[in-house]
Amino acid sequence: RGQVALARLGCAERVLTYCKEVNGRMDWTPENPEGRQTLTQGKKYVTQVIQRDRLVSCLLEEVEEKHAGVIQVMHGVACTDVEWLGGGGGRG
């Protein structure tokens, strides 16, 4: 889902340059603090991982370079209300 969404948004190339391929995952729970390793096999795609703050910085770079006139990003503010427009924000 994530890789497809990034590709549709046109920012996969930038994000994927900071990703690492993995063939499994680790899960930790309070009952299993040592973690459990799960290897994935037979998938049709390679899982990519990225630190959350790195992903955010990549997306911010994309917005600033490609959509500065349309998207405004503000830091250090709280959202107190939102209005959802029908039809995908009025694009048809």
N, CA, C and O atoms as CSV, one atom per row, in Angstrom:
chain,resi,resn,atom,element,x,y,z
A,1,ARG,N,N,0.811,-1.197,0.000
A,1,ARG,CA,C,0.000,0.000,0.000
A,1,ARG,C,C,0.849,1.254,0.000
A,1,ARG,O,O,0.598,2.174,-0.779
A,2,GLY,N,N,1.853,1.302,0.865
A,2,GLY,CA,C,2.648,2.515,0.993
A,2,GLY,C,C,3.446,2.837,-0.254
A,2,GLY,O,O,3.488,3.988,-0.689
A,3,GLN,N,N,4.083,1.820,-0.835
A,3,GLN,CA,C,4.876,2.058,-2.037
A,3,GLN,C,C,3.990,2.476,-3.206
A,3,GLN,O,O,4.381,3.329,-4.004
A,4,VAL,N,N,2.819,1.894,-3.314
A,4,VAL,CA,C,1.882,2.252,-4.379
A,4,VAL,C,C,1.423,3.697,-4.190
A,4,VAL,O,O,1.356,4.459,-5.155
A,5,ALA,N,N,1.109,4.074,-2.953
A,5,ALA,CA,C,0.667,5.446,-2.675
A,5,ALA,C,C,1.773,6.442,-3.002
A,5,ALA,O,O,1.506,7.478,-3.612
A,6,LEU,N,N,3.002,6.147,-2.609
A,6,LEU,CA,C,4.119,7.045,-2.909
A,6,LEU,C,C,4.317,7.196,-4.409
A,6,LEU,O,O,4.590,8.293,-4.895
A,7,ALA,N,N,4.181,6.097,-5.142
A,7,ALA,CA,C,4.324,6.163,-6.603
A,7,ALA,C,C,3.224,7.021,-7.213
A,7,ALA,O,O,3.494,7.830,-8.100
A,8,ARG,N,N,2.000,6.855,-6.755
A,8,ARG,CA,C,0.881,7.649,-7.279
A,8,ARG,C,C,1.057,9.137,-6.988
A,8,ARG,O,O,0.627,9.987,-7.768
A,9,LEU,N,N,1.690,9.439,-5.865
A,9,LEU,CA,C,1.936,10.835,-5.502
A,9,LEU,C,C,3.174,11.401,-6.195
A,9,LEU,O,O,3.435,12.602,-6.123
A,10,GLY,N,N,3.931,10.541,-6.863
A,10,GLY,CA,C,5.108,10.998,-7.588
A,10,GLY,C,C,6.324,11.250,-6.727
A,10,GLY,O,O,7.242,11.956,-7.143
A,11,CYS,N,N,6.348,10.683,-5.529
A,11,CYS,CA,C,7.488,10.928,-4.648
A,11,CYS,C,C,8.216,9.654,-4.236
A,11,CYS,O,O,9.046,9.687,-3.328
A,12,ALA,N,N,7.923,8.540,-4.883
A,12,ALA,CA,C,8.551,7.271,-4.523
A,12,ALA,C,C,10.059,7.303,-4.739
A,12,ALA,O,O,10.810,6.770,-3.922
A,13,GLU,N,N,10.503,7.910,-5.811
A,13,GLU,CA,C,11.932,7.905,-6.124
A,13,GLU,C,C,12.749,8.540,-4.995
A,13,GLU,O,O,13.760,7.986,-4.564
A,14,ARG,N,N,12.305,9.695,-4.524
A,14,ARG,CA,C,13.029,10.379,-3.441
A,14,ARG,C,C,13.012,9.536,-2.174
A,14,ARG,O,O,14.050,9.349,-1.538
A,15,VAL,N,N,11.852,9.030,-1.808
A,15,VAL,CA,C,11.723,8.272,-0.568
A,15,VAL,C,C,12.529,6.982,-0.635
A,15,VAL,O,O,13.223,6.638,0.322
A,16,LEU,N,N,12.449,6.265,-1.749
A,16,LEU,CA,C,13.131,4.977,-1.857
A,16,LEU,C,C,14.652,5.102,-1.793
A,16,LEU,O,O,15.333,4.129,-1.468
A,17,THR,N,N,15.195,6.281,-2.097
A,17,THR,CA,C,16.647,6.437,-1.985
A,17,THR,C,C,17.114,6.335,-0.538
A,17,THR,O,O,18.287,6.057,-0.290
A,18,TYR,N,N,16.211,6.557,0.425
A,18,TYR,CA,C,16.565,6.480,1.838
A,18,TYR,C,C,16.076,5.190,2.501
A,18,TYR,O,O,16.289,4.996,3.698
A,19,CYS,N,N,15.433,4.322,1.752
A,19,CYS,CA,C,14.896,3.077,2.305
A,19,CYS,C,C,15.926,1.955,2.258
A,19,CYS,O,O,16.910,2.010,1.521
A,20,LYS,N,N,15.668,0.954,3.059
A,20,LYS,CA,C,16.445,-0.278,3.043
A,20,LYS,C,C,15.489,-1.441,2.789
A,20,LYS,O,O,14.371,-1.464,3.304
A,21,GLU,N,N,15.941,-2.396,1.995
A,21,GLU,CA,C,15.138,-3.591,1.749
A,21,GLU,C,C,15.270,-4.559,2.917
A,21,GLU,O,O,16.351,-4.727,3.480
A,22,VAL,N,N,14.159,-5.191,3.271
A,22,VAL,CA,C,14.169,-6.191,4.339
A,22,VAL,C,C,13.373,-7.412,3.889
A,22,VAL,O,O,12.473,-7.317,3.054
A,23,ASN,N,N,13.720,-8.541,4.451
A,23,ASN,CA,C,13.045,-9.791,4.116
A,23,ASN,C,C,12.328,-10.378,5.317
A,23,ASN,O,O,12.219,-11.597,5.450
A,24,GLY,N,N,11.848,-9.527,6.172
A,24,GLY,CA,C,11.148,-9.991,7.357
A,24,GLY,C,C,10.880,-8.832,8.288
A,24,GLY,O,O,10.955,-7.667,7.898
A,25,ARG,N,N,10.565,-9.174,9.538
A,25,ARG,CA,C,10.306,-8.134,10.522
A,25,ARG,C,C,10.534,-8.678,11.918
A,25,ARG,O,O,10.600,-9.888,12.134
A,26,MET,N,N,10.651,-7.755,12.860
A,26,MET,CA,C,10.767,-8.099,14.276
A,26,MET,C,C,9.563,-7.520,14.986
A,26,MET,O,O,9.171,-6.380,14.738
A,27,ASP,N,N,8.981,-8.308,15.868
A,27,ASP,CA,C,7.840,-7.863,16.665
A,27,ASP,C,C,8.184,-8.029,18.139
A,27,ASP,O,O,8.637,-9.093,18.564
A,28,TRP,N,N,7.966,-6.968,18.916
A,28,TRP,CA,C,8.173,-7.010,20.354
A,28,TRP,C,C,6.843,-6.783,21.040
A,28,TRP,O,O,6.038,-5.961,20.602
A,29,THR,N,N,6.620,-7.508,22.108
A,29,THR,CA,C,5.421,-7.328,22.922
A,29,THR,C,C,5.850,-7.349,24.387
A,29,THR,O,O,6.957,-7.787,24.701
A,30,PRO,N,N,4.986,-6.879,25.285
A,30,PRO,CA,C,5.331,-6.974,26.713
A,30,PRO,C,C,5.582,-8.422,27.146
A,30,PRO,O,O,6.402,-8.684,28.027
A,31,GLU,N,N,4.865,-9.351,26.516
A,31,GLU,CA,C,5.044,-10.760,26.847
A,31,GLU,C,C,6.317,-11.345,26.244
A,31,GLU,O,O,6.815,-12.368,26.713
A,32,ASN,N,N,6.848,-10.691,25.196
A,32,ASN,CA,C,8.036,-11.194,24.512
A,32,ASN,C,C,9.013,-10.034,24.268
A,32,ASN,O,O,9.167,-9.579,23.135
A,33,PRO,N,N,9.670,-9.560,25.336
A,33,PRO,CA,C,10.559,-8.406,25.188
A,33,PRO,C,C,11.796,-8.693,24.342
A,33,PRO,O,O,12.454,-7.761,23.882
A,34,GLU,N,N,12.120,-9.957,24.132
A,34,GLU,CA,C,13.268,-10.307,23.280
A,34,GLU,C,C,12.926,-10.176,21.800
A,34,GLU,O,O,13.816,-10.051,20.959
A,35,GLY,N,N,11.656,-10.204,21.494
A,35,GLY,CA,C,11.222,-10.055,20.108
A,35,GLY,C,C,11.074,-11.382,19.383
A,35,GLY,O,O,11.626,-12.407,19.783
A,36,ARG,N,N,10.309,-11.324,18.305
A,36,ARG,CA,C,10.093,-12.505,17.466
A,36,ARG,C,C,10.392,-12.124,16.025
A,36,ARG,O,O,9.870,-11.130,15.520
A,37,GLN,N,N,11.219,-12.900,15.372
A,37,GLN,CA,C,11.601,-12.638,13.980
A,37,GLN,C,C,10.674,-13.409,13.050
A,37,GLN,O,O,10.434,-14.601,13.241
A,38,THR,N,N,10.158,-12.717,12.045
A,38,THR,CA,C,9.313,-13.344,11.034
A,38,THR,C,C,9.941,-13.074,9.672
A,38,THR,O,O,10.052,-11.920,9.258
A,39,LEU,N,N,10.350,-14.124,8.978
A,39,LEU,CA,C,10.898,-13.974,7.636
A,39,LEU,C,C,9.770,-14.110,6.625
A,39,LEU,O,O,8.908,-14.980,6.751
A,40,THR,N,N,9.785,-13.248,5.630
A,40,THR,CA,C,8.750,-13.289,4.599
A,40,THR,C,C,9.324,-13.926,3.349
A,40,THR,O,O,10.440,-13.621,2.927
A,41,GLN,N,N,8.544,-14.811,2.773
A,41,GLN,CA,C,8.964,-15.505,1.557
A,41,GLN,C,C,7.806,-15.526,0.580
A,41,GLN,O,O,6.642,-15.571,0.978
A,42,GLY,N,N,8.132,-15.493,-0.695
A,42,GLY,CA,C,7.117,-15.615,-1.726
A,42,GLY,C,C,6.313,-14.354,-1.972
A,42,GLY,O,O,5.274,-14.410,-2.629
A,43,LYS,N,N,6.765,-13.215,-1.462
A,43,LYS,CA,C,6.049,-11.971,-1.713
A,43,LYS,C,C,6.363,-11.468,-3.111
A,43,LYS,O,O,7.431,-11.749,-3.654
A,44,LYS,N,N,5.436,-10.730,-3.690
A,44,LYS,CA,C,5.608,-10.216,-5.048
A,44,LYS,C,C,6.394,-8.905,-5.067
A,44,LYS,O,O,6.700,-8.391,-6.143
A,45,TYR,N,N,6.721,-8.364,-3.911
A,45,TYR,CA,C,7.468,-7.115,-3.832
A,45,TYR,C,C,8.414,-7.197,-2.640
A,45,TYR,O,O,8.236,-8.031,-1.752
A,46,VAL,N,N,9.403,-6.341,-2.629
A,46,VAL,CA,C,10.355,-6.283,-1.527
A,46,VAL,C,C,9.906,-5.204,-0.552
A,46,VAL,O,O,9.625,-4.074,-0.949
A,47,THR,N,N,9.840,-5.556,0.708
A,47,THR,CA,C,9.463,-4.597,1.728
A,47,THR,C,C,10.582,-3.579,1.902
A,47,THR,O,O,11.757,-3.937,1.972
A,48,GLN,N,N,10.205,-2.313,1.969
A,48,GLN,CA,C,11.144,-1.215,2.172
A,48,GLN,C,C,10.860,-0.600,3.541
A,48,GLN,O,O,9.700,-0.425,3.913
A,49,VAL,N,N,11.910,-0.271,4.290
A,49,VAL,CA,C,11.727,0.374,5.585
A,49,VAL,C,C,12.456,1.711,5.588
A,49,VAL,O,O,13.473,1.890,4.918
A,50,ILE,N,N,11.905,2.648,6.361
A,50,ILE,CA,C,12.486,3.978,6.478
A,50,ILE,C,C,12.112,4.529,7.841
A,50,ILE,O,O,11.021,4.263,8.344
A,51,GLN,N,N,13.013,5.298,8.440
A,51,GLN,CA,C,12.711,5.940,9.707
A,51,GLN,C,C,11.596,6.960,9.485
A,51,GLN,O,O,11.556,7.642,8.461
A,52,ARG,N,N,10.705,7.050,10.446
A,52,ARG,CA,C,9.549,7.943,10.307
A,52,ARG,C,C,9.973,9.390,10.073
A,52,ARG,O,O,9.398,10.067,9.220
A,53,ASP,N,N,10.968,9.876,10.813
A,53,ASP,CA,C,11.379,11.273,10.635
A,53,ASP,C,C,12.019,11.498,9.272
A,53,ASP,O,O,11.907,12.590,8.715
A,54,ARG,N,N,12.686,10.485,8.725
A,54,ARG,CA,C,13.264,10.594,7.381
A,54,ARG,C,C,12.151,10.647,6.334
A,54,ARG,O,O,12.229,11.426,5.384
A,55,LEU,N,N,11.113,9.820,6.506
A,55,LEU,CA,C,9.978,9.844,5.592
A,55,LEU,C,C,9.314,11.218,5.601
A,55,LEU,O,O,8.989,11.763,4.546
A,56,VAL,N,N,9.117,11.770,6.781
A,56,VAL,CA,C,8.498,13.093,6.896
A,56,VAL,C,C,9.349,14.139,6.188
A,56,VAL,O,O,8.813,14.997,5.487
A,57,SER,N,N,10.664,14.078,6.360
A,57,SER,CA,C,11.523,15.076,5.718
A,57,SER,C,C,11.498,14.925,4.201
A,57,SER,O,O,11.545,15.925,3.485
A,58,CYS,N,N,11.427,13.697,3.700
A,58,CYS,CA,C,11.324,13.474,2.248
A,58,CYS,C,C,10.025,14.057,1.696
A,58,CYS,O,O,10.024,14.721,0.659
A,59,LEU,N,N,8.933,13.806,2.389
A,59,LEU,CA,C,7.643,14.326,1.938
A,59,LEU,C,C,7.608,15.848,2.001
A,59,LEU,O,O,7.033,16.489,1.122
A,60,LEU,N,N,8.213,16.429,3.027
A,60,LEU,CA,C,8.276,17.878,3.124
A,60,LEU,C,C,9.095,18.460,1.966
A,60,LEU,O,O,8.708,19.476,1.390
A,61,GLU,N,N,10.211,17.832,1.623
A,61,GLU,CA,C,11.007,18.282,0.474
A,61,GLU,C,C,10.189,18.237,-0.808
A,61,GLU,O,O,10.250,19.166,-1.613
A,62,GLU,N,N,9.431,17.180,-1.004
A,62,GLU,CA,C,8.585,17.058,-2.191
A,62,GLU,C,C,7.578,18.197,-2.264
A,62,GLU,O,O,7.396,18.818,-3.311
A,63,VAL,N,N,6.929,18.458,-1.136
A,63,VAL,CA,C,5.926,19.522,-1.094
A,63,VAL,C,C,6.572,20.870,-1.393
A,63,VAL,O,O,6.052,21.644,-2.197
A,64,GLU,N,N,7.696,21.150,-0.753
A,64,GLU,CA,C,8.353,22.448,-0.937
A,64,GLU,C,C,8.848,22.650,-2.365
A,64,GLU,O,O,8.793,23.763,-2.887
A,65,GLU,N,N,9.335,21.580,-3.005
A,65,GLU,CA,C,9.878,21.698,-4.358
A,65,GLU,C,C,8.810,21.680,-5.446
A,65,GLU,O,O,8.932,22.379,-6.452
A,66,LYS,N,N,7.759,20.878,-5.246
A,66,LYS,CA,C,6.802,20.659,-6.334
A,66,LYS,C,C,5.434,21.299,-6.118
A,66,LYS,O,O,4.696,21.507,-7.081
A,67,HIS,N,N,5.087,21.611,-4.883
A,67,HIS,CA,C,3.723,22.062,-4.604
A,67,HIS,C,C,3.669,23.276,-3.689
A,67,HIS,O,O,2.674,23.480,-2.994
A,68,ALA,N,N,4.719,24.082,-3.679
A,68,ALA,CA,C,4.800,25.215,-2.746
A,68,ALA,C,C,3.644,26.197,-2.930
A,68,ALA,O,O,3.191,26.801,-1.958
A,69,GLY,N,N,3.164,26.363,-4.156
A,69,GLY,CA,C,2.075,27.304,-4.387
A,69,GLY,C,C,0.702,26.781,-4.032
A,69,GLY,O,O,-0.271,27.534,-4.041
A,70,VAL,N,N,0.611,25.492,-3.718
A,70,VAL,CA,C,-0.691,24.870,-3.466
A,70,VAL,C,C,-0.829,24.375,-2.028
A,70,VAL,O,O,-1.902,24.457,-1.430
A,71,ILE,N,N,0.275,23.861,-1.482
A,71,ILE,CA,C,0.245,23.294,-0.137
A,71,ILE,C,C,1.070,24.172,0.790
A,71,ILE,O,O,2.210,24.519,0.483
A,72,GLN,N,N,0.485,24.527,1.924
A,72,GLN,CA,C,1.193,25.320,2.924
A,72,GLN,C,C,1.410,24.440,4.150
A,72,GLN,O,O,0.453,23.893,4.699
A,73,VAL,N,N,2.650,24.301,4.577
A,73,VAL,CA,C,2.990,23.519,5.763
A,73,VAL,C,C,3.380,24.484,6.870
A,73,VAL,O,O,4.240,25.345,6.687
A,74,MET,N,N,2.742,24.329,8.013
A,74,MET,CA,C,3.054,25.169,9.168
A,74,MET,C,C,3.497,24.260,10.310
A,74,MET,O,O,2.907,23.205,10.545
A,75,HIS,N,N,4.535,24.680,11.011
A,75,HIS,CA,C,5.082,23.894,12.126
A,75,HIS,C,C,4.741,24.571,13.443
A,75,HIS,O,O,4.598,25.792,13.512
A,76,GLY,N,N,4.615,23.766,14.477
A,76,GLY,CA,C,4.383,24.312,15.810
A,76,GLY,C,C,2.991,24.866,16.026
A,76,GLY,O,O,2.792,25.739,16.870
A,77,VAL,N,N,2.029,24.369,15.272
A,77,VAL,CA,C,0.646,24.815,15.438
A,77,VAL,C,C,-0.247,23.603,15.671
A,77,VAL,O,O,0.119,22.478,15.332
A,78,ALA,N,N,-1.404,23.836,16.243
A,78,ALA,CA,C,-2.365,22.765,16.484
A,78,ALA,C,C,-3.566,22.971,15.585
A,78,ALA,O,O,-4.020,24.100,15.398
A,79,CYS,N,N,-4.077,21.900,15.032
A,79,CYS,CA,C,-5.293,21.947,14.231
A,79,CYS,C,C,-6.483,21.905,15.181
A,79,CYS,O,O,-6.606,20.986,15.992
A,80,THR,N,N,-7.358,22.901,15.078
A,80,THR,CA,C,-8.527,22.945,15.962
A,80,THR,C,C,-9.823,22.653,15.228
A,80,THR,O,O,-10.853,22.421,15.860
A,81,ASP,N,N,-9.784,22.661,13.882
A,81,ASP,CA,C,-10.990,22.404,13.110
A,81,ASP,C,C,-10.568,22.031,11.696
A,81,ASP,O,O,-9.488,22.410,11.242
A,82,VAL,N,N,-11.415,21.295,11.012
A,82,VAL,CA,C,-11.151,20.922,9.636
A,82,VAL,C,C,-12.460,20.864,8.876
A,82,VAL,O,O,-13.491,20.495,9.439
A,83,GLU,N,N,-12.431,21.220,7.622
A,83,GLU,CA,C,-13.608,21.136,6.751
A,83,GLU,C,C,-13.220,20.285,5.559
A,83,GLU,O,O,-12.302,20.638,4.818
A,84,TRP,N,N,-13.905,19.170,5.364
A,84,TRP,CA,C,-13.636,18.273,4.245
A,84,TRP,C,C,-14.534,18.665,3.086
A,84,TRP,O,O,-15.754,18.732,3.237
A,85,LEU,N,N,-13.944,18.923,1.943
A,85,LEU,CA,C,-14.702,19.291,0.759
A,85,LEU,C,C,-15.035,18.042,-0.032
A,85,LEU,O,O,-14.220,17.124,-0.120
A,86,GLY,N,N,-16.217,18.003,-0.604
A,86,GLY,CA,C,-16.601,16.859,-1.427
A,86,GLY,C,C,-15.826,16.831,-2.734
A,86,GLY,O,O,-15.276,17.847,-3.161
A,87,GLY,N,N,-15.783,15.671,-3.363
A,87,GLY,CA,C,-15.137,15.544,-4.667
A,87,GLY,C,C,-13.632,15.702,-4.647
A,87,GLY,O,O,-13.056,16.199,-5.615
A,88,GLY,N,N,-12.972,15.289,-3.563
A,88,GLY,CA,C,-11.530,15.345,-3.516
A,88,GLY,C,C,-10.974,16.747,-3.446
A,88,GLY,O,O,-9.934,17.026,-4.043
A,89,GLY,N,N,-11.633,17.627,-2.738
A,89,GLY,CA,C,-11.125,18.980,-2.567
A,89,GLY,C,C,-11.485,19.897,-3.725
A,89,GLY,O,O,-10.832,20.918,-3.937
A,90,GLY,N,N,-12.501,19.545,-4.462
A,90,GLY,CA,C,-12.968,20.411,-5.546
A,90,GLY,C,C,-12.277,20.202,-6.865
A,90,GLY,O,O,-12.372,21.050,-7.752
A,91,ARG,N,N,-11.571,19.073,-7.021
A,91,ARG,CA,C,-10.872,18.806,-8.277
A,91,ARG,C,C,-11.711,17.978,-9.240
A,91,ARG,O,O,-11.162,17.424,-10.193
A,92,GLY,N,N,-12.952,17.878,-9.040
A,92,GLY,CA,C,-13.755,17.177,-10.013
A,92,GLY,C,C,-14.407,16.005,-9.490
A,92,GLY,O,O,-15.122,15.319,-10.221
